[in-house]
């Protein structure tokens, strides 16, 4: 892929991520402060031969939440550790959902490109 095509693709995917983030902001809360599904992550599909889109997305969701807890731990102290089990579960669930949607999109896009 040429450098120009890579730059154009990056721009399109960035715009898509911003748009999905905005749409997610409009959706009702799931009842847990700060919890989001992560729709914008659909635009940044990591290509790997070792893990499926679902695996990559689950790892990303859980990793993101671990990073949030670490940052909160450094700023607020150990009182935030009670959120850790819930955030890991939510990260895994939302990661699985987004990963499954991403897998379907990848399959459909590959089919569309071949047509």
Backbone as a chain_set.jsonl record, in Angstrom:
{"seq": "XXXXXXXXXXXXXXXXXXXXXXXXXXXXXXXXXXXXXXXXXXXXXXXXXXXXXXXXXXXXXXXXXXXXXXXXXXXXXXXXXXXXXXXXXXXXXXXXXXXXXXXXXXXXXXXXXXX", "coords": {"N": [[0.854, -1.177, 0.0], [0.56, 2.178, -0.853], [2.153, 5.174, 0.47], [0.465, 7.387, 0.384], [-2.087, 6.196, 0.226], [-2.115, 4.922, 2.719], [-2.113, 7.127, 4.453], [-4.534, 8.319, 3.737], [-6.318, 6.25, 4.466], [-5.853, 6.201, 7.214], [-6.893, 8.703, 7.922], [-9.612, 8.369, 7.231], [-10.353, 6.265, 8.96], [-9.856, 7.513, 11.416], [-11.75, 9.582, 11.39], [-14.05, 8.01, 11.365], [-13.804, 6.779, 13.877], [-14.103, 9.017, 15.562], [-16.753, 9.713, 14.908], [-18.168, 7.394, 15.731], [-17.597, 7.502, 18.435], [-18.987, 9.815, 19.141], [-21.628, 8.988, 18.598], [-21.83, 6.993, 20.535], [-21.756, 8.562, 22.808], [-24.286, 9.65, 22.756], [-25.913, 7.549, 23.413], [-27.904, 5.923, 25.955], [-26.81, 5.684, 29.396], [-25.319, 2.773, 30.886], [-25.779, 2.453, 33.489], [-23.598, 2.438, 35.151], [-21.225, 4.575, 36.303], [-19.123, 6.147, 34.02], [-18.754, 3.844, 32.488], [-18.488, 2.464, 29.286], [-19.329, 1.175, 26.038], [-17.463, 1.156, 23.955], [-17.506, 1.78, 21.195], [-15.98, 3.27, 19.345], [-13.689, 1.838, 19.075], [-14.12, 0.053, 17.056], [-13.177, 1.167, 14.76], [-10.463, 0.938, 14.817], [-9.163, -1.614, 14.132], [-7.003, -4.096, 15.091], [-4.636, -5.864, 13.341], [-3.736, -9.171, 13.547], [-2.149, -12.33, 13.604], [-2.209, -14.045, 15.654], [-4.334, -13.736, 17.436], [-7.903, -13.573, 17.464], [-10.29, -11.083, 16.244], [-12.078, -10.825, 18.376], [-10.592, -11.732, 20.591], [-8.478, -9.835, 20.609], [-9.971, -7.527, 21.103], [-11.139, -8.055, 23.611], [-8.823, -8.202, 25.185], [-7.952, -5.566, 24.838], [-10.099, -4.106, 26.007], [-10.057, -5.001, 28.708], [-7.411, -4.344, 29.34], [-7.48, -1.549, 29.045], [-9.215, -0.841, 31.142], [-7.7, -1.749, 33.321], [-5.578, 0.033, 33.141], [-6.935, 2.418, 33.713], [-7.656, 1.96, 36.399], [-5.108, 1.777, 37.526], [-4.144, 4.405, 37.101], [-6.044, 5.824, 38.629], [-5.495, 4.718, 41.101], [-2.941, 5.688, 41.614], [-3.538, 8.386, 41.843], [-5.679, 8.602, 43.697], [-5.483, 6.664, 45.658], [-5.84, 3.501, 47.47], [-8.572, 3.103, 47.656], [-9.961, 2.823, 45.283], [-9.694, 0.265, 44.37], [-11.79, -1.478, 44.768], [-13.4, -1.277, 42.562], [-12.162, -2.777, 40.645], [-12.742, -5.675, 40.096], [-15.336, -5.482, 38.921], [-14.834, -3.77, 36.747], [-13.056, -5.299, 35.226], [-14.687, -7.441, 34.471], [-16.685, -6.032, 33.032], [-15.049, -4.92, 31.025], [-14.237, -7.228, 29.68], [-16.704, -8.238, 28.777], [-17.743, -6.089, 27.175], [-15.625, -5.92, 25.398], [-15.823, -8.418, 24.134], [-18.279, -8.142, 22.829], [-17.824, -5.927, 21.088], [-15.659, -6.992, 19.673], [-16.886, -9.173, 18.393], [-18.688, -7.851, 16.716], [-16.821, -6.464, 15.195], [-15.53, -8.61, 13.919], [-17.596, -9.519, 12.273], [-17.913, -7.243, 10.655], [-15.396, -7.128, 9.402], [-15.461, -9.487, 7.917], [-17.623, -8.907, 6.195], [-16.617, -6.649, 4.874], [-14.367, -7.702, 3.562], [-15.658, -9.409, 1.788], [-17.097, -7.536, 0.284], [-15.038, -6.095, -0.907], [-13.921, -7.958, -2.608], [-15.955, -8.307, -4.428]], "CA": [[0.0, 0.0, 0.0], [1.366, 3.39, -0.957], [2.106, 6.08, 1.622], [-0.735, 8.222, 0.23], [-3.246, 5.39, 0.599], [-2.06, 4.715, 4.163], [-2.525, 8.385, 5.087], [-5.977, 8.464, 3.5], [-6.988, 5.259, 5.299], [-5.75, 6.679, 8.598], [-7.851, 9.799, 8.058], [-10.974, 7.818, 7.196], [-10.578, 5.521, 10.205], [-9.913, 8.479, 12.52], [-13.072, 10.204, 11.312], [-15.02, 6.997, 11.775], [-13.683, 6.629, 15.332], [-14.741, 10.198, 16.174], [-18.191, 9.599, 14.708], [-18.677, 6.343, 16.61], [-17.502, 8.016, 19.805], [-20.101, 10.75, 19.306], [-22.847, 8.185, 18.677], [-21.832, 6.342, 21.839], [-22.07, 9.584, 23.8], [-25.726, 9.87, 22.711], [-26.618, 6.38, 23.936], [-28.138, 5.994, 27.403], [-25.825, 5.058, 30.27], [-25.672, 1.414, 31.301], [-26.006, 2.476, 34.926], [-22.335, 2.483, 35.878], [-20.556, 5.827, 35.943], [-17.903, 6.018, 33.228], [-18.713, 2.619, 31.682], [-18.878, 2.636, 27.882], [-19.174, -0.017, 25.218], [-16.225, 1.271, 23.19], [-17.808, 1.714, 19.759], [-14.908, 3.862, 18.536], [-12.663, 0.824, 18.854], [-14.398, -0.645, 15.8], [-12.427, 1.808, 13.679], [-9.027, 0.662, 14.962], [-9.026, -3.078, 14.189], [-5.607, -4.527, 15.102], [-4.428, -7.093, 12.571], [-2.803, -10.104, 14.163], [-2.385, -13.725, 13.242], [-2.215, -14.836, 16.887], [-5.597, -13.596, 18.14], [-9.06, -13.165, 16.668], [-10.759, -9.748, 16.63], [-12.701, -10.903, 19.7], [-9.5, -11.809, 21.569], [-7.806, -8.536, 20.66], [-10.879, -6.566, 21.697], [-11.237, -8.351, 25.04], [-7.56, -7.761, 25.797], [-7.963, -4.1, 24.841], [-11.069, -3.63, 26.992], [-9.544, -5.273, 30.052], [-6.194, -3.535, 29.51], [-7.885, -0.153, 29.241], [-9.742, -0.696, 32.494], [-6.575, -1.873, 34.255], [-4.879, 1.312, 33.092], [-7.732, 3.4, 34.446], [-7.524, 1.673, 37.832], [-3.747, 2.149, 37.919], [-4.092, 5.868, 37.18], [-6.844, 6.24, 39.786], [-4.77, 4.264, 42.283], [-1.85, 6.653, 41.839], [-4.084, 9.699, 42.198], [-6.669, 8.587, 44.772], [-5.179, 5.672, 46.685], [-6.352, 2.136, 47.341], [-10.03, 3.057, 47.694], [-10.53, 2.525, 43.964], [-9.496, -1.147, 44.019], [-13.077, -2.165, 44.8], [-13.97, -1.244, 41.211], [-11.383, -3.618, 39.738], [-13.442, -6.857, 39.558], [-16.437, -5.075, 38.048], [-14.284, -3.221, 35.508], [-12.496, -6.385, 34.422], [-15.824, -8.151, 33.88], [-17.272, -5.161, 32.004], [-14.096, -4.825, 29.915], [-14.286, -8.481, 28.928], [-18.004, -8.329, 28.093], [-17.815, -5.107, 26.086], [-14.626, -6.328, 24.41], [-16.366, -9.537, 23.362], [-19.328, -7.611, 21.947], [-17.181, -5.126, 20.034], [-14.865, -7.917, 18.861], [-17.792, -9.949, 17.534], [-19.155, -6.927, 15.672], [-15.673, -6.211, 14.324], [-15.327, -9.799, 13.089], [-18.632, -9.493, 11.236], [-17.584, -6.155, 9.726], [-14.223, -7.533, 8.621], [-15.929, -10.493, 6.953], [-18.442, -8.231, 5.188], [-15.75, -5.763, 4.079], [-13.566, -8.554, 2.666], [-16.566, -9.868, 0.734], [-17.424, -6.382, -0.557], [-13.863, -5.714, -1.687], [-13.744, -8.971, -3.656], [-17.057, -8.228, -5.386]], "C": [[0.899, 1.239, 0.0], [1.198, 4.277, 0.28], [0.855, 6.953, 1.572], [-1.986, 7.463, 0.65], [-3.279, 5.141, 2.105], [-2.523, 5.958, 4.918], [-4.033, 8.588, 4.924], [-6.77, 7.492, 4.372], [-6.975, 5.682, 6.768], [-6.748, 7.799, 8.864], [-9.287, 9.312, 8.105], [-11.285, 7.093, 8.5], [-10.65, 6.445, 11.418], [-11.271, 9.176, 12.549], [-14.169, 9.254, 11.759], [-15.0, 6.81, 13.291], [-14.333, 7.805, 16.054], [-16.265, 10.12, 16.057], [-18.816, 8.547, 15.612], [-18.628, 6.763, 18.078], [-18.653, 8.972, 20.106], [-21.428, 9.999, 19.443], [-22.947, 7.515, 20.042], [-22.186, 7.324, 22.96], [-23.586, 9.824, 23.869], [-26.536, 8.712, 23.295], [-26.836, 6.518, 25.438], [-27.061, 5.243, 28.176], [-26.284, 3.652, 30.64], [-25.805, 1.322, 32.821], [-24.752, 2.511, 35.768], [-21.559, 3.694, 35.386], [-19.258, 5.534, 35.19], [-17.827, 4.786, 32.347], [-19.238, 2.897, 30.282], [-18.638, 1.338, 27.141], [-17.861, 0.002, 24.432], [-16.431, 1.177, 21.693], [-16.676, 2.249, 18.886], [-13.797, 2.857, 18.243], [-12.901, 0.003, 17.592], [-13.559, -0.088, 14.652], [-10.937, 1.507, 13.742], [-8.829, -0.845, 15.161], [-7.574, -3.479, 14.042], [-5.485, -5.849, 14.357], [-3.369, -7.934, 13.271], [-3.152, -11.519, 13.727], [-2.518, -14.603, 14.487], [-3.556, -14.819, 17.607], [-6.688, -13.174, 17.168], [-9.425, -11.73, 17.038], [-11.409, -9.737, 18.018], [-11.623, -10.933, 20.778], [-8.775, -10.487, 21.739], [-8.676, -7.518, 21.378], [-11.062, -6.799, 23.195], [-9.97, -7.891, 25.755], [-7.489, -6.24, 25.877], [-8.898, -3.529, 25.89], [-10.582, -3.814, 28.421], [-8.299, -4.433, 30.326], [-6.498, -2.071, 29.757], [-8.373, 0.064, 30.665], [-8.66, -0.863, 33.552], [-5.766, -0.584, 34.299], [-5.621, 2.404, 33.842], [-7.598, 3.202, 35.953], [-6.135, 2.065, 38.323], [-3.611, 3.662, 38.065], [-4.864, 6.38, 38.394], [-6.162, 5.855, 41.09], [-3.651, 5.239, 42.633], [-2.366, 8.006, 42.319], [-4.925, 9.672, 43.472], [-6.375, 7.593, 45.892], [-5.944, 4.381, 46.487], [-7.873, 2.029, 47.365], [-10.676, 2.683, 46.377], [-10.427, 1.047, 43.597], [-10.785, -1.952, 44.059], [-13.756, -2.214, 43.443], [-13.311, -2.263, 40.272], [-12.133, -4.853, 39.229], [-14.553, -6.493, 38.58], [-15.901, -4.555, 36.707], [-13.667, -4.3, 34.628], [-13.619, -7.166, 33.735], [-16.454, -7.323, 32.764], [-16.36, -5.013, 30.793], [-14.122, -6.064, 29.041], [-15.592, -8.608, 28.138], [-18.08, -7.35, 26.925], [-16.796, -5.426, 25.003], [-15.125, -7.462, 23.529], [-17.429, -9.063, 22.375], [-18.713, -6.84, 20.778], [-16.356, -6.017, 19.114], [-15.721, -8.734, 17.912], [-18.328, -9.083, 16.395], [-18.026, -6.655, 14.679], [-15.419, -7.397, 13.393], [-16.351, -9.859, 11.953], [-18.347, -8.418, 10.191], [-16.406, -6.516, 8.831], [-14.633, -8.523, 7.54], [-16.724, -9.829, 5.825], [-17.591, -7.336, 4.284], [-14.887, -6.573, 3.101], [-14.413, -9.053, 1.493], [-16.881, -8.735, -0.229], [-16.252, -5.986, -1.443], [-13.631, -6.689, -2.826], [-14.798, -8.875, -4.749], [-16.815, -7.216, -6.469]], "O": [[1.867, 1.325, 0.756], [0.232, 4.145, 1.031], [0.25, 7.227, 2.609], [-2.846, 8.008, 1.344], [-4.353, 5.146, 2.708], [-3.244, 5.852, 5.91], [-4.719, 8.982, 5.867], [-7.786, 7.872, 4.954], [-7.973, 5.535, 7.473], [-7.377, 7.833, 9.921], [-10.086, 9.78, 8.917], [-12.354, 7.283, 9.08], [-11.418, 6.191, 12.346], [-11.868, 9.339, 13.613], [-15.104, 9.654, 12.452], [-16.053, 6.696, 13.918], [-15.036, 7.613, 17.047], [-16.979, 10.43, 17.011], [-19.875, 8.778, 16.196], [-19.513, 6.42, 18.861], [-19.225, 8.941, 21.196], [-22.25, 10.332, 20.297], [-24.023, 7.473, 20.638], [-22.836, 6.954, 23.938], [-24.108, 10.164, 24.93], [-27.708, 8.877, 23.632], [-26.04, 7.162, 26.121], [-26.474, 4.285, 27.672], [-27.482, 3.374, 30.701], [-25.928, 0.228, 33.371], [-24.838, 2.606, 36.993], [-21.273, 3.819, 34.196], [-18.409, 4.776, 35.658], [-16.916, 4.685, 31.526], [-20.302, 3.493, 30.114], [-17.838, 0.504, 27.566], [-17.223, -1.038, 24.269], [-15.626, 0.564, 20.991], [-16.442, 1.728, 17.795], [-13.053, 3.012, 17.274], [-11.99, -0.668, 17.108], [-13.269, -0.796, 13.687], [-10.217, 1.802, 12.788], [-8.385, -1.29, 16.22], [-6.966, -3.24, 12.999], [-6.145, -6.83, 14.699], [-2.262, -7.472, 13.548], [-4.318, -11.848, 13.511], [-2.896, -15.77, 14.387], [-3.891, -15.771, 18.312], [-6.423, -12.501, 16.173], [-8.928, -11.206, 18.035], [-11.301, -8.752, 18.749], [-11.735, -10.226, 21.779], [-8.487, -10.063, 22.858], [-8.174, -6.728, 22.178], [-11.132, -5.841, 23.966], [-10.042, -7.262, 26.81], [-7.019, -5.69, 26.872], [-8.545, -2.578, 26.588], [-10.679, -2.903, 29.243], [-8.148, -3.875, 31.413], [-5.851, -1.425, 30.581], [-7.992, 1.035, 31.318], [-8.697, -0.186, 34.579], [-5.32, -0.159, 35.365], [-5.006, 3.222, 34.527], [-7.443, 4.171, 36.697], [-5.995, 2.621, 39.413], [-3.033, 4.146, 39.038], [-4.392, 7.268, 39.105], [-6.244, 6.589, 42.075], [-3.442, 5.571, 43.8], [-1.708, 8.686, 43.106], [-4.888, 10.625, 44.25], [-6.967, 7.683, 46.967], [-6.612, 4.187, 45.472], [-8.41, 0.95, 47.114], [-11.833, 2.264, 46.359], [-11.02, 0.621, 42.606], [-10.862, -3.012, 43.439], [-14.59, -3.084, 43.192], [-13.859, -2.571, 39.214], [-12.162, -5.069, 38.018], [-14.695, -7.123, 37.532], [-16.457, -4.867, 35.654], [-13.75, -4.217, 33.403], [-13.512, -7.51, 32.558], [-16.726, -7.839, 31.68], [-16.837, -4.984, 29.659], [-14.041, -5.973, 27.816], [-15.59, -9.029, 26.981], [-18.441, -7.735, 25.813], [-17.066, -5.226, 23.818], [-14.881, -7.472, 22.322], [-17.477, -9.518, 21.233], [-19.051, -7.081, 19.619], [-16.354, -5.816, 17.899], [-15.339, -8.967, 16.764], [-18.411, -9.531, 15.251], [-18.25, -6.621, 13.469], [-15.126, -7.208, 12.212], [-16.017, -10.205, 10.819], [-18.515, -8.645, 8.993], [-16.425, -6.236, 7.632], [-14.206, -8.413, 6.391], [-16.529, -10.142, 4.65], [-17.817, -7.273, 3.075], [-14.703, -6.173, 1.951], [-13.946, -9.111, 0.356], [-16.927, -8.952, -1.44], [-16.443, -5.589, -2.593], [-13.189, -6.287, -3.903], [-14.563, -9.312, -5.876], [-17.657, -7.038, -7.349]]}, "num_chains": 1, "name": "protein.A"}
